[in-house]
Amino acid sequence: MIGRILEIGTPGKFLKLFRGFCIIEEKGSELGRIALDDLESVILHSPDGIISYQLLAEFADRNIPVIFCNEKHMPIGIYWGLNGHYQGSKRINLQAQLSLPKRKQIWQQIVIEKIKNQATVLKAAKLDYLDLEYFANNVKSGDSDNREGIAAQAYWSRLFGSEFRRNPDLDGINAFLNYGYAILRASVTRAIVAVGLHPAFSLFHHNSEDPTPLANDLMEPWRPIVDIAVYKLYLAEKSELTSKEKGTLTQVLEWDLELNNQRSPLRICLQRLCNSFVDICEGNSSNLLFAKIPSIEEIQEEWSEV
């Protein structure tokens, strides 16, 4: 199996390297191991976990991001390697020199795709969606009139009820979303570094405390895929983020999406998205390559399993 995510959420764990494996120990006893070749990312919630220097160095060499989260499952830090690609220096320079008009055009593409995907989720849930399709068709360069924000207000209140507010500091549905987005962000960050780009040079997001604003940019169209999984938990009336719910959210990276008449897992589609961004930086293309989110029938089938 590839694309596995290692999460450490309980105290007292020690992670070390041994012959290509990440070993998880507690009080000197081995609890388990995972091959580094299989590892997509590491997510840490525990405040007192310990990772050996040798393992961190191996994570960096293999471009396996380590995400540090707070008690609300929000990422507060990230560790990644610098040796992602043999053309890394050249590509990072091109990325940093990308003109403002070009960045605005790319952000316009991202917002359009995100709102279209949100409309698909609402349509699958048999909720009003036509205004979101209208918003998607009228996004300007740089989303200068904030169609993304207007669409979000309608989207959240319809999907999870009029009382719901997207607030990362709250529990319940918000905690589910935080966790799912953290997994998505880690996968996007890994894909960015793997193609020789730097996650700190963004298109739109700007936050001095955020080390990966480009990941926040490129993950936007895929947030609705996490929302599909969270809506399934919502239908099942789940309110606590247990290991079972985390497993449901982790699996979104393995969902097959259609790209160029082929089906590939989301994590592979993210890599191809980042490659298309490289093409833009190098002047070989003007458009990002987006895979299609699951069809309405596939989404409804996923929800029917509740």
C-alpha positions in Angstrom: 0.0 0.0 0.0 1.2 3.5 -0.8 0.0 6.9 0.4 -0.4 6.0 4.0 -0.7 8.7 6.7 0.9 8.3 10.1 -0.9 10.2 12.9 0.4 10.4 16.4 -2.4 11.7 18.6 -1.7 10.2 22.0 1.2 11.1 24.4 4.3 9.2 25.2 5.3 8.0 21.7 8.8 7.8 20.4 9.5 7.6 16.6 12.8 6.4 15.3 14.4 5.1 12.1 15.3 1.5 11.5 16.3 0.0 8.1 13.8 2.0 6.1 11.0 1.8 8.6 9.5 4.3 11.0 9.3 2.5 14.3 6.7 3.7 16.9 7.6 3.0 20.5 6.1 3.6 23.9 8.1 3.1 27.1 10.7 1.2 25.2 8.3 -1.3 23.6 7.5 -1.3 19.8 3.9 -0.6 19.0 4.2 -0.7 15.2 6.2 0.2 12.2 5.6 1.6 8.7 7.8 1.4 5.6 9.0 4.9 4.6 8.3 4.0 1.0 4.6 3.8 1.9 4.4 7.0 3.8 2.5 10.0 2.4 2.8 12.3 5.4 3.0 12.5 9.2 0.5 14.4 11.4 1.4 15.1 15.0 -1.2 16.1 17.6 0.6 14.9 20.8 2.5 17.7 22.7 5.1 15.4 24.1 6.0 13.0 21.3 9.7 12.6 20.3 11.2 12.0 16.9 14.8 11.0 16.4 17.1 13.3 14.3 17.9 10.4 12.0 14.2 9.9 11.2 13.5 13.6 10.6 16.5 13.7 8.2 15.1 10.7 6.4 11.6 12.3 6.2 13.3 15.4 4.7 15.3 13.4 2.2 12.2 11.5 1.0 10.0 14.7 0.9 7.6 13.4 3.6 6.1 16.4 5.3 5.5 16.4 9.0 2.5 18.5 10.1 2.3 19.8 13.7 -1.3 20.5 14.8 -2.9 22.0 17.9 -5.7 20.5 19.9 -8.3 21.8 17.4 -6.5 19.8 14.6 -5.4 23.0 12.9 -1.9 22.9 11.5 0.5 25.2 13.4 3.7 24.2 11.7 5.2 22.1 9.0 8.6 20.5 8.4 9.7 19.4 4.9 12.8 18.7 2.9 14.7 21.1 0.6 15.8 18.5 -1.9 12.6 18.0 -3.7 13.8 18.2 -7.4 17.0 18.5 -9.3 15.7 21.7 -11.0 14.4 23.1 -7.7 16.5 26.3 -7.7 15.5 27.2 -11.3 11.9 26.5 -10.8 11.7 28.4 -7.5 13.2 31.4 -9.1 10.6 31.2 -11.9 7.9 30.8 -9.4 9.0 33.8 -7.4 9.1 35.9 -10.6 5.6 35.0 -11.7 3.9 38.3 -12.6 1.0 39.7 -10.6 -1.4 39.5 -13.6 -0.5 35.9 -14.2 -1.0 35.0 -10.5 -4.4 36.7 -10.6 -5.4 34.6 -13.7 -4.3 31.4 -12.0 -6.2 32.3 -8.8 -9.3 33.0 -11.0 -9.0 29.4 -12.3 -8.7 28.0 -8.8 -11.8 29.9 -7.5 -13.9 28.9 -10.5 -13.0 25.3 -10.0 -13.7 25.4 -6.3 -17.1 27.0 -6.6 -18.1 24.6 -9.4 -17.1 21.7 -7.1 -19.1 23.2 -4.2 -22.1 23.4 -6.5 -21.7 19.7 -7.4 -21.7 18.8 -3.7 -24.9 20.8 -3.1 -26.5 19.3 -6.1 -25.7 15.8 -4.9 -27.2 16.7 -1.5 -30.4 17.9 -3.4 -29.9 21.4 -2.2 -30.0 24.7 -4.0 -26.9 25.2 -6.2 -27.8 27.2 -9.2 -26.5 30.5 -7.8 -23.1 28.9 -7.2 -22.9 27.9 -10.8 -23.7 31.5 -11.7 -20.9 32.7 -9.3 -18.5 30.3 -10.9 -19.3 31.6 -14.4 -18.7 35.2 -13.3 -15.3 35.1 -11.4 -13.0 37.9 -12.5 -9.3 37.9 -12.6 -8.0 37.7 -9.0 -11.6 37.2 -7.9 -11.7 41.0 -7.4 -15.3 41.0 -6.3 -14.9 38.0 -3.9 -17.2 35.5 -5.5 -15.4 32.8 -3.4 -16.6 34.4 -0.2 -20.1 35.0 -1.4 -20.4 31.4 -2.6 -19.0 30.1 0.7 -21.7 31.9 2.8 -24.4 30.2 0.8 -22.6 26.8 0.6 -22.0 26.3 4.3 -25.4 27.3 5.5 -27.1 25.0 3.0 -24.8 22.0 3.5 -24.7 21.9 7.3 -27.8 24.0 8.2 -28.4 27.7 8.8 -26.9 27.6 12.3 -23.5 26.3 11.1 -20.6 28.6 11.0 -17.2 27.7 9.6 -15.0 28.4 12.6 -11.7 26.4 12.9 -11.8 26.9 16.7 -15.0 25.0 17.2 -15.5 21.2 17.7 -17.9 18.9 15.9 -18.1 19.4 12.1 -15.5 22.1 12.2 -13.0 19.7 13.8 -13.8 17.1 11.1 -13.1 19.8 8.4 -9.9 20.9 10.2 -8.6 17.3 10.2 -9.5 16.6 6.6 -8.0 19.8 5.4 -4.8 19.2 7.3 -4.4 15.9 5.5 -5.2 17.5 2.2 -2.7 20.4 2.9 0.1 17.9 3.7 -0.4 16.0 0.5 -0.4 19.2 -1.6 2.7 20.4 0.2 4.5 17.2 -0.6 3.5 17.5 -4.3 4.7 21.1 -4.4 8.1 20.3 -3.1 8.4 17.1 -5.2 8.1 19.1 -8.5 10.8 21.6 -7.4 8.6 24.5 -6.2 8.5 26.2 -2.8 5.3 26.3 -0.8 6.0 29.7 0.7 5.6 31.6 -2.6 1.8 32.0 -3.0 -0.7 33.1 -5.5 -3.3 34.6 -3.1 -3.0 33.5 0.5 -0.7 35.7 2.5 -0.1 35.1 6.2 3.3 35.7 7.9 2.6 32.8 10.3 1.7 30.3 7.5 4.8 28.5 6.0 2.8 26.9 3.1 0.5 29.5 1.6 0.9 28.0 -1.9 -0.5 24.7 -0.6 -3.5 26.7 0.8 -3.9 28.1 -2.7 -3.7 24.9 -4.7 -5.8 22.8 -2.3 -8.8 25.1 -2.6 -10.6 23.2 -5.5 -10.2 20.0 -3.5 -11.7 21.2 -0.2 -15.2 20.1 -1.4 -13.9 16.5 -1.6 -13.1 16.6 2.1 -16.6 18.2 2.6 -18.1 15.1 0.9 -16.5 12.9 3.5 -17.5 15.2 6.4 -21.1 15.4 5.1 -21.2 11.6 5.3 -20.2 11.9 9.0 -22.8 14.6 9.4 -25.5 12.3 8.0 -24.4 9.6 10.4 -24.8 12.2 13.3 -21.2 11.9 14.3 -19.9 14.6 16.6 -16.6 13.3 17.9 -13.3 12.9 16.0 -12.4 9.4 16.9 -9.9 7.1 15.0 -12.8 5.7 12.9 -13.8 9.2 11.7 -10.1 10.0 11.1 -9.9 6.9 8.9 -12.9 8.1 6.8 -11.3 11.4 6.2 -7.9 10.0 5.5 -9.3 7.9 2.7 -10.2 10.9 0.5 -6.6 10.9 -0.8 -7.3 7.5 -2.4 -10.6 8.4 -4.1 -10.3 7.9 -7.8 -10.9 11.0 -9.9 -11.0 11.4 -13.7 -8.2 13.2 -15.4 -7.5 13.1 -19.1 -9.9 10.2 -19.5 -8.1 8.2 -16.9 -8.9 7.4 -13.2 -6.3 8.2 -10.6 -6.3 8.7 -6.8 -6.6 12.3 -5.6 -3.0 12.3 -4.3 -1.8 11.5 -7.9 -4.1 14.2 -9.3 -2.5 16.7 -6.9 0.9 15.9 -8.3 -0.3 16.5 -11.8 -1.9 19.7 -10.7 1.5 20.9 -9.4 3.2 19.8 -12.6 0.8 21.9 -14.5 1.7 24.9 -12.3 5.3 24.3 -13.2 4.4 24.4 -16.9 2.8 27.8 -16.2 5.9 29.1 -14.4 8.1 27.9 -17.3 5.8 29.6 -19.9 4.7 26.4 -21.5 1.0 26.7 -20.5 -1.6 29.1 -19.2 -3.9 26.7 -17.4 -3.9 24.5 -14.3 -4.8 20.8 -14.8 -7.8 20.0 -12.7 -9.2 16.5 -12.2 -13.0 16.1 -12.0 -14.4 15.5 -8.5 -16.6 12.4 -8.1 -19.9 12.5 -10.1 -23.2 13.2 -8.4 -24.0 9.5 -8.6 -20.7 8.5 -7.0 -21.2 11.1 -4.2 -24.7 9.9 -3.4 -23.5 6.3 -3.4 -20.8 7.3 -0.9 -23.5 8.9 1.3 -25.9 6.0 1.0 -23.4 3.8 3.0 -24.4 5.7 6.2 
